[in-house]
C-alpha cells in the first residue's frame, strides 16, 4: 500500500528535519545520528503488549518494525522485543530508564511521571507536526505536556458498551435505567477507570478540565452524593451485576446468559463475539443515567495509547523515525485490520472498513460525545482510592456504602483524593 502521509518521515535523506526541537534527556540535542556500523547491526529495543508480538494475532509490532527496517536499509538495524502492556509501561520504563526499551507503547495517562523520570523524549520537527495535523485537537492533547509533543498516538484509549441484541433494542441502550427494566447489566465499579463515568455525568471533575492540578478533585457536595445514592440504588436492583476489576466476570456472564450488557473496550471484541455469537453482538457508546429526574450522560475517560521514545537511546534518529512509522496512517490501518485497534488518524475516518466497523464507530461516538479527558497529571491517589471506594458499594471492608452514609462516604472519598495531592 502506498504511504499517503509522512513521506518525508520514511525517507532517510530528509530525516534531519524531524528532530528540530527534539528533546534529549541525556544532555544531547536530540539530533544524534544512528551508528551505522560497517559490520554488525545496531539493535533497537522495542516494547509493546503481548498481543502485538503474538504470531497467532498477526504480530503487528514485529511486522511493522521489519517493514521499517526494509524501508530504511541504510540504518542496518535489528530489533529486540520486550513484552509489557501499555498500562504497565511506566513502571517498567521508569524502573531504570537508561536500561529500558528505546521505543515503547504506553497509555497516555502515564506521561507526566515518564517526563519527570527523564524516560520520554520531547518530539519536534516533522514528527510533532504529523501528530498535530493527523489527529483531532483532543487526541493531540493526550500526548501534549506544557505545550510540547511527547509521543505519537496510534489508537484511542476508552471504553463503551456491548449488549445482546436479543435482549435490548438500539433505543433501549440509550438509557441505563431503561435497560435495567429489560435485562441484566454488569459494571465494574471497583475499577476507577470506569467508576468516574458516573460522577462525571453529574458534574464532578478531576483537575478541572483535566489540565489544572490546582483545581484538584471535586466529588464534593450534592452533585457527588446524588451519584453515590444512584449507585446504591443500582446495587439494590436485581438486574444489576457487579463486574470484577478486569471484566472477566461480565464476559463469562455474556457467554452463559446471566449478563446481557457489558462495559469494556475494543481489546475484548473477539471474546464478546465468541460469547454471544457475532450476529447477536450490539455495540453502542454510553447510555444516560437519570439523577434527580434529569438524564445525565455517562462520560468515559478518553485517552490514547501512543509510541514514546526513550531519551537515553543512543540512536535518536532511528528511534524517533520508528515511532513516527509505527503511528503512521498505514501502520494504524494494519493495526485495525489485525487487532481491531481503532485508528485515530483523521484520514482513516472515511476508510470504508473503518467506517463500517461498529466498534470503531462506538469509540468515535464516545470520543466526541460521551467522554472527559483523562488527565496526564499523575492520578495515583485516585487509582489507589477508587478501588476500595467502588468495592464498598458491595463489600465494604471498612463499612458498606448505604443511603444513610452516602453523603459522608462521598465527602471522605473527596477528602482522601485531595489529600493525596499534598
C-alpha positions as CSV (number, residue, x, y, z in Angstrom):
1,X,0.0,0.0,0.0
2,X,1.3,3.4,-0.9
3,X,2.1,5.6,2.1
4,X,-0.3,8.6,2.0
5,X,1.3,10.7,4.7
6,X,4.7,11.4,6.1
7,X,6.7,10.5,3.0
8,X,9.4,12.6,4.5
9,X,9.4,10.5,7.6
10,X,10.0,7.5,5.6
11,X,12.8,8.9,3.5
12,X,16.2,8.8,5.1
13,X,17.5,11.7,3.1
14,X,15.1,14.1,4.8
15,X,15.3,12.8,8.3
16,X,17.2,15.7,9.8
17,X,14.2,17.9,9.9
18,X,12.4,15.5,12.1
19,X,14.4,16.3,15.1
20,X,14.3,20.1,15.2
21,X,13.4,20.8,18.8
22,X,13.5,17.1,19.7
23,X,14.5,16.9,23.4
24,X,17.1,14.5,24.7
25,X,17.2,13.6,28.3
26,X,20.9,12.6,28.2
27,X,22.1,16.2,27.6
28,X,22.2,15.9,23.8
29,X,20.2,18.0,21.4
30,X,18.2,15.1,20.0
31,X,19.9,15.1,16.7
32,X,22.3,12.3,17.2
33,X,22.8,10.1,14.2
34,X,22.4,6.4,14.3
35,X,25.6,4.5,14.5
36,X,25.6,2.7,11.1
37,X,28.2,0.2,11.6
38,X,30.1,-1.3,8.7
39,X,30.0,-4.7,10.4
40,X,27.3,-5.8,12.9
41,X,23.8,-4.4,13.0
42,X,22.6,-1.9,15.6
43,X,20.0,-3.2,17.9
44,X,16.9,-1.2,18.7
45,X,14.8,-2.5,21.6
46,X,11.0,-2.1,21.2
47,X,8.5,-2.7,23.9
48,X,4.8,-3.5,23.4
49,X,1.9,-5.7,24.5
50,X,2.0,-9.5,24.1
51,X,-0.9,-9.3,21.6
52,X,1.1,-7.2,19.2
53,X,4.0,-9.6,19.3
54,X,1.9,-12.8,19.1
55,X,2.4,-14.5,15.7
56,X,-1.1,-16.0,16.1
57,X,-2.6,-12.5,16.1
58,X,-0.5,-11.2,13.2
59,X,2.5,-9.9,15.3
60,X,1.7,-6.3,14.3
61,X,4.6,-4.8,16.1
62,X,7.2,-7.1,14.7
63,X,5.7,-6.8,11.2
64,X,5.8,-3.0,11.2
65,X,9.4,-2.9,12.6
66,X,10.5,-5.2,9.9
67,X,8.8,-3.0,7.3
68,X,10.6,0.0,8.8
69,X,14.0,-1.7,8.5
70,X,13.2,-2.6,4.9
71,X,12.2,1.0,4.1
72,X,15.4,2.3,5.8
73,X,18.2,-0.1,4.7
74,X,21.0,2.4,5.5
75,X,20.3,2.1,9.2
76,X,21.5,-1.5,9.3
77,X,19.4,-2.3,12.3
78,X,17.8,-5.3,14.0
79,X,15.2,-5.4,16.7
80,X,14.9,-6.9,20.2
81,X,11.4,-7.1,21.7
82,X,10.3,-6.7,25.2
83,X,6.7,-7.6,26.3
84,X,4.7,-5.2,28.5
85,X,1.2,-3.9,28.4
86,X,0.7,-0.2,27.7
87,X,-0.8,0.2,31.2
88,X,2.4,-1.2,32.8
89,X,4.9,0.7,30.6
90,X,5.5,3.5,33.1
91,X,6.5,1.1,35.9
92,X,8.8,-0.9,33.5
93,X,10.5,2.1,31.9
94,X,10.9,4.3,35.0
95,X,12.5,1.5,37.0
96,X,15.7,2.1,35.1
97,X,15.2,4.5,32.1
98,X,18.8,4.1,30.9
99,X,18.3,0.3,30.5
100,X,14.8,0.5,29.3
101,X,13.5,0.0,25.7
102,X,14.4,2.5,23.1
103,X,10.9,2.8,21.7
104,X,7.8,1.8,23.7
105,X,4.0,1.7,23.6
106,X,2.2,3.3,26.6
107,X,-1.0,4.7,27.9
108,X,-1.0,8.5,27.8
109,X,-2.1,9.0,31.5
110,X,1.5,7.9,32.4
111,X,3.0,10.9,30.5
112,X,3.8,13.2,33.5
113,X,5.7,10.6,35.5
114,X,7.6,9.5,32.4
115,X,8.7,13.0,31.8
116,X,9.7,13.6,35.4
117,X,11.7,10.3,35.3
118,X,13.6,11.5,32.2
119,X,12.2,8.5,30.4
120,X,10.5,10.0,27.4
121,X,11.8,12.4,24.7
122,X,10.2,15.6,23.5
123,X,9.4,15.4,19.8
124,X,9.8,18.1,17.3
125,X,10.0,18.8,13.6
126,X,8.0,16.8,11.2
127,X,7.1,14.2,13.8
128,X,5.4,16.8,16.1
129,X,3.7,18.4,13.1
130,X,2.4,15.0,12.0
131,X,0.9,14.4,15.4
132,X,-0.9,17.8,15.3
133,X,-2.1,17.6,11.7
134,X,-3.3,14.0,11.6
135,X,-5.2,13.9,14.9
136,X,-8.1,15.9,16.4
137,X,-7.1,18.6,18.9
138,X,-8.4,16.4,21.7
139,X,-6.3,13.5,20.6
140,X,-3.1,15.5,20.1
141,X,-3.7,17.0,23.6
142,X,-3.4,13.5,25.1
143,X,0.3,13.5,24.3
144,X,1.0,17.2,24.9
145,X,2.6,18.5,28.1
146,X,3.3,22.2,28.7
147,X,2.8,22.8,25.0
148,X,5.2,20.1,23.8
149,X,4.5,16.8,21.9
150,X,6.0,13.7,23.6
151,X,4.5,10.8,21.7
152,X,2.7,9.6,18.6
153,X,-0.9,8.3,19.3
154,X,-2.0,5.2,17.4
155,X,-5.4,4.4,19.0
156,X,-7.8,6.0,21.4
157,X,-7.9,4.6,24.9
158,X,-11.5,4.5,26.1
159,X,-14.4,2.1,26.6
160,X,-18.0,1.6,25.6
161,X,-20.9,-0.9,25.8
162,X,-21.5,-4.3,24.4
163,X,-25.0,-5.7,24.6
164,X,-27.1,-8.7,23.5
165,X,-29.3,-7.6,20.6
166,X,-31.8,-10.3,21.5
167,X,-32.5,-8.5,24.8
168,X,-32.1,-4.8,24.1
169,X,-33.1,-2.7,21.1
170,X,-31.0,0.2,19.8
171,X,-33.4,2.6,21.5
172,X,-33.2,0.7,24.9
173,X,-29.5,1.1,25.1
174,X,-29.7,4.9,25.2
175,X,-30.8,4.8,28.8
176,X,-29.3,2.6,31.6
177,X,-32.5,2.9,33.6
178,X,-34.5,1.5,30.6
179,X,-32.0,-1.3,30.2
180,X,-32.4,-2.4,33.8
181,X,-36.1,-3.0,33.2
182,X,-35.4,-5.4,30.4
183,X,-32.2,-7.4,31.2
184,X,-29.1,-7.9,33.3
185,X,-26.4,-5.2,33.2
186,X,-22.9,-5.5,34.6
187,X,-20.4,-2.8,35.5
188,X,-17.0,-2.8,37.3
189,X,-17.4,-0.2,40.0
190,X,-14.2,-1.2,41.7
191,X,-12.2,-0.1,38.7
192,X,-11.5,3.6,38.8
193,X,-11.2,3.9,35.1
194,X,-14.9,3.1,34.8
195,X,-16.2,4.4,38.1
196,X,-15.6,8.1,37.2
197,X,-18.1,8.0,34.3
198,X,-21.0,8.1,36.8
199,X,-19.6,11.1,38.7
200,X,-18.5,12.9,35.6
201,X,-22.1,12.6,34.3
202,X,-23.3,14.8,37.2
203,X,-20.6,17.4,37.0
204,X,-17.8,16.0,39.2
205,X,-14.3,16.9,38.0
206,X,-10.7,15.8,38.2
207,X,-8.3,18.7,37.8
208,X,-10.9,21.0,36.3
209,X,-10.8,20.3,32.6
210,X,-8.2,17.7,33.2
211,X,-5.2,20.0,33.0
212,X,-5.4,22.2,36.1
213,X,-3.8,20.4,39.1
214,X,-4.6,23.3,41.4
215,X,-8.3,22.6,40.8
216,X,-7.9,19.2,42.5
217,X,-10.6,16.7,42.7
218,X,-14.2,17.8,43.0
219,X,-16.6,15.0,44.1
220,X,-18.0,17.1,46.9
221,X,-21.4,18.3,47.8
222,X,-24.8,17.4,46.5
223,X,-23.6,16.5,43.0
224,X,-21.3,13.8,44.3
225,X,-23.7,12.5,46.9
226,X,-26.5,12.2,44.3
227,X,-24.3,9.9,42.2
228,X,-23.4,7.8,45.2
229,X,-27.1,7.4,46.0
230,X,-27.8,6.4,42.4
231,X,-25.2,3.7,42.6
232,X,-26.5,2.4,45.9
233,X,-29.9,2.0,44.2
234,X,-28.3,0.3,41.3
235,X,-26.8,-2.3,43.6
236,X,-30.3,-2.9,45.0
237,X,-31.7,-3.6,41.6
238,X,-31.8,-7.4,40.9
239,X,-31.0,-6.7,37.2
240,X,-27.6,-5.2,38.1
241,X,-24.5,-7.4,38.5
242,X,-21.1,-6.2,39.8
243,X,-18.4,-7.0,37.3
244,X,-14.9,-7.6,38.6
245,X,-12.0,-5.2,38.1
246,X,-10.6,-6.8,34.9
247,X,-14.0,-7.6,33.4
248,X,-13.8,-11.3,33.2
249,X,-16.9,-12.0,35.2
250,X,-19.0,-9.9,32.9
251,X,-17.6,-11.6,29.9
252,X,-18.3,-15.0,31.3
253,X,-21.9,-13.8,32.1
254,X,-22.4,-12.9,28.4
255,X,-21.5,-16.4,27.5
256,X,-23.8,-18.2,29.9
257,X,-26.6,-15.7,29.6
258,X,-26.6,-14.3,33.1
259,X,-25.5,-10.9,31.8
260,X,-26.9,-9.1,28.8
261,X,-24.8,-5.9,28.7
262,X,-21.1,-5.4,29.4
263,X,-18.9,-2.3,29.6
264,X,-15.4,-2.8,28.2
265,X,-13.1,-1.9,25.3
266,X,-12.1,-3.0,21.8
267,X,-9.5,-5.4,23.1
268,X,-12.3,-7.8,24.1
269,X,-14.4,-7.6,20.9
270,X,-13.4,-11.0,19.7
271,X,-14.2,-12.6,23.0
272,X,-17.6,-10.9,23.1
273,X,-18.4,-12.2,19.6
274,X,-17.3,-15.7,20.8
275,X,-19.5,-15.4,23.9
276,X,-22.7,-14.1,22.2
277,X,-22.3,-15.1,18.6
278,X,-21.4,-12.4,16.2
279,X,-24.9,-11.9,14.9
280,X,-26.1,-11.1,18.5
281,X,-23.5,-8.5,19.4
282,X,-24.7,-5.0,19.8
283,X,-22.1,-2.2,20.2
284,X,-23.0,1.3,21.5
285,X,-21.4,4.3,23.0
286,X,-22.6,5.0,26.6
287,X,-26.2,5.4,28.0
288,X,-27.6,8.1,30.1
289,X,-28.5,7.7,33.8
290,X,-31.4,9.5,35.5
291,X,-30.3,11.5,38.6
292,X,-33.0,13.6,40.3
293,X,-35.2,13.5,37.3
294,X,-32.5,14.6,34.9
295,X,-30.9,12.4,32.2
296,X,-27.2,12.7,32.6
297,X,-24.7,11.3,30.0
298,X,-22.2,8.8,31.3
299,X,-18.7,10.0,30.4
300,X,-15.7,7.7,30.0
301,X,-12.1,8.7,30.3
302,X,-10.7,9.5,26.9
303,X,-7.0,9.0,26.5
304,X,-4.7,7.5,23.9
305,X,-2.2,4.7,23.5
306,X,0.9,6.1,22.0
307,X,4.5,5.5,20.9
308,X,7.2,7.1,23.0
309,X,11.0,7.3,22.6
310,X,13.4,6.9,25.4
311,X,15.7,10.0,25.6
312,X,18.5,7.7,26.8
313,X,18.5,5.8,23.5
314,X,21.8,6.4,21.6
315,X,20.1,6.2,18.2
316,X,17.6,9.1,18.5
317,X,17.4,9.4,14.7
318,X,16.3,5.8,14.3
319,X,14.1,5.7,17.4
320,X,12.1,8.9,16.6
321,X,11.7,7.8,13.0
322,X,10.5,4.4,14.1
323,X,7.9,5.9,16.5
324,X,6.6,8.0,13.6
325,X,6.4,5.0,11.4
326,X,4.5,2.9,14.0
327,X,2.0,5.7,14.4
328,X,1.6,6.4,10.6
329,X,-1.6,6.1,8.7
330,X,-0.7,2.7,7.1
331,X,0.5,1.2,10.4
332,X,-2.7,2.3,12.2
333,X,-4.8,0.7,9.4
334,X,-2.8,-2.5,9.7
335,X,-3.3,-2.5,13.4
336,X,-7.0,-2.1,12.9
337,X,-7.2,-5.0,10.5
338,X,-5.2,-7.3,12.7
339,X,-6.5,-6.5,16.1
340,X,-9.4,-4.1,15.7
341,X,-7.4,-1.2,17.2
342,X,-9.5,1.8,16.2
343,X,-7.2,4.3,14.4
344,X,-7.0,8.0,15.4
345,X,-5.5,9.3,12.1
346,X,-8.2,11.7,10.8
347,X,-7.7,10.5,7.2
348,X,-8.8,7.0,8.2
349,X,-12.2,8.2,9.3
350,X,-13.5,7.8,5.8
351,X,-11.9,4.5,5.1
352,X,-14.7,2.1,4.2
353,X,-13.5,-0.7,6.5
354,X,-13.1,1.6,9.5
355,X,-16.4,3.5,8.9
356,X,-18.3,0.2,8.7
357,X,-16.8,-1.2,11.9
358,X,-19.3,-1.0,14.9
359,X,-16.5,-0.8,17.5
360,X,-14.6,2.0,15.7
361,X,-18.0,3.8,15.4
362,X,-18.7,3.4,19.1
363,X,-15.3,4.7,20.1
364,X,-15.7,7.7,17.8
365,X,-19.0,8.4,19.4
366,X,-17.6,8.1,22.9
367,X,-14.7,10.4,21.9
368,X,-17.0,13.1,20.5
369,X,-20.0,13.0,22.8
370,X,-19.5,10.7,25.9
371,X,-16.1,11.4,27.4
372,X,-13.9,13.6,29.5
373,X,-10.2,14.0,29.0
374,X,-8.1,11.5,31.0
375,X,-5.6,13.8,32.8
376,X,-1.9,13.3,32.1
377,X,-1.3,14.7,35.6
378,X,-0.3,11.9,38.0
379,X,-3.5,10.4,39.3
380,X,-2.0,7.7,41.6
381,X,-4.0,9.0,44.5
382,X,-7.3,8.5,42.6
383,X,-6.4,5.0,41.4
384,X,-5.5,3.9,44.9
385,X,-8.7,5.3,46.4
386,X,-11.2,4.4,43.7
387,X,-10.9,0.6,44.0
388,X,-11.9,0.3,47.7
389,X,-14.5,3.1,47.3
390,X,-16.2,1.3,44.4
391,X,-15.9,-2.1,46.2
392,X,-17.6,-0.6,49.3
393,X,-20.9,-0.5,47.4
394,X,-21.0,-4.3,47.6
395,X,-18.5,-5.4,50.1
396,X,-17.1,-2.6,52.2
397,X,-14.3,-4.0,54.3
398,X,-14.4,-0.6,56.1
399,X,-18.1,-0.2,56.0
400,X,-20.5,-0.7,53.1
401,X,-21.9,2.4,51.4
402,X,-25.6,2.9,52.1
403,X,-28.2,5.7,51.7
404,X,-27.6,6.6,55.3
405,X,-23.9,7.2,55.0
406,X,-23.7,8.1,51.3
407,X,-23.0,11.8,51.9
408,X,-20.3,11.2,54.4
409,X,-18.6,8.4,52.4
410,X,-18.6,10.7,49.3
411,X,-17.0,13.6,51.3
412,X,-14.5,11.2,52.8
413,X,-13.6,10.0,49.3
414,X,-13.2,13.6,48.1
415,X,-11.0,14.5,51.0
416,X,-8.8,11.4,50.5
417,X,-8.3,12.3,46.9
418,X,-7.3,15.9,47.6
419,X,-5.1,14.9,50.5
420,X,-3.2,12.7,48.0
421,X,-2.1,15.9,46.2
422,X,-0.4,17.4,49.2
